[in-house]
C-alpha cells in the first residue's frame, strides 16, 4: 500500500523539493507573515469605509458651500439663519421661546 502510494503521480509532484518549497513559502506568506491575507482583507474593508466617508463629506461640503453662497447673496436668509440657529436678535427685541410638549 505504501509502495503504491509513493509511486503515485501526486506524491512525486508534491515530494519534489521545488514544489515543496513553493508550498511552504505560499503557506508562510498567506497565513504566518506579518502582512498576511487577513491583514489585507481588514485593510481593504477599512479603505472601503474611508472612501464612503470621503464621498459623504464631499457631498456635505458641496451642500454647505451652496448654503453659504445663498446666505452671502441674500441678507434676509442670513438673518433668518442667524435667528434660528444661533438665537440672535436685534437690540431692544424680546425673543419668546415656545416649547411644545408632545405626549
RASULJO-V244186 format. One record per residue. N is the residue number from 0. PHI is phi in radians with two decimals (* if undefined). PSI is psi in degrees with one decimal (none if undefined). Layout:
BEGIN
<<N:PHI:PSI> <N:PHI:PSI>>
END
This chain:
BEGIN
<<0:*:-47.3> <1:-1.14:-37.9> <2:-1.16:-40.4> <3:-1.13:-40.3> <4:-1.18:-40.7> <5:-1.20:-27.0> <6:-1.52:-1.4> <7:-1.25:157.9> <8:-1.15:-42.6> <9:-1.13:-38.7> <10:-1.12:-40.1> <11:-1.14:-39.0> <12:-1.20:-46.4> <13:-1.23:-32.9> <14:-1.39:-5.9> <15:-1.10:133.5> <16:-1.11:-35.1> <17:-1.20:-42.4> <18:-1.16:-42.3> <19:-1.09:-43.2> <20:-1.13:-38.7> <21:-1.15:-41.0> <22:-1.13:-45.0> <23:-1.10:-43.3> <24:-1.08:-44.2> <25:-1.12:-42.3> <26:-1.08:-44.1> <27:-1.06:-47.7> <28:-1.21:-34.1> <29:-1.38:-35.4> <30:-2.12:-32.6> <31:-1.79:-18.6> <32:-1.25:160.4> <33:-1.10:-33.5> <34:-1.84:56.3> <35:-1.35:-179.0> <36:-1.11:-40.2> <37:-1.04:-41.4> <38:-1.12:-41.7> <39:-1.13:-37.1> <40:-1.13:-45.1> <41:-1.07:-42.7> <42:-1.17:-37.2> <43:-1.12:-40.9> <44:-1.12:-41.0> <45:-1.13:-39.6> <46:-1.09:-42.9> <47:-1.07:-43.0> <48:-1.08:-43.1> <49:-1.19:-35.0> <50:-1.17:-39.0> <51:-1.12:-41.8> <52:-1.12:-38.1> <53:-1.09:-45.8> <54:-1.14:-38.1> <55:-1.06:-48.1> <56:-1.23:-29.3> <57:-1.15:-42.5> <58:-1.17:-38.7> <59:-1.08:-40.5> <60:-1.11:-43.9> <61:-1.08:-43.3> <62:-1.12:-43.2> <63:-1.16:-35.7> <64:-1.16:-40.5> <65:-1.11:-42.6> <66:-1.11:-39.4> <67:-1.12:-42.2> <68:-1.08:-40.8> <69:-1.11:-42.7> <70:-1.18:-36.5> <71:-1.26:-29.3> <72:-1.54:-23.7> <73:-2.17:108.4> <74:-1.12:-30.0> <75:-1.16:-41.5> <76:-1.16:-36.3> <77:-1.12:-43.4> <78:-1.12:-44.2> <79:-1.07:-43.0> <80:-1.08:-45.4> <81:-1.13:-39.1> <82:-1.21:-43.6> <83:-1.33:-40.0> <84:-1.52:-39.6> <85:-2.04:10.4> <86:0.98:34.5> <87:-1.37:152.9> <88:-2.65:163.6> <89:-1.42:162.8> <90:-1.12:136.5> <91:1.51:-8.8> <92:-1.49:147.8> <93:-1.92:135.2> <94:-1.96:127.0> <95:-1.92:126.8> <96:-1.72:126.2> <97:-1.93:116.1> <98:-1.76:129.3> <99:-1.85:120.4> <100:-1.58:126.8> <101:-1.72:139.4> <102:-1.72:none>>
END
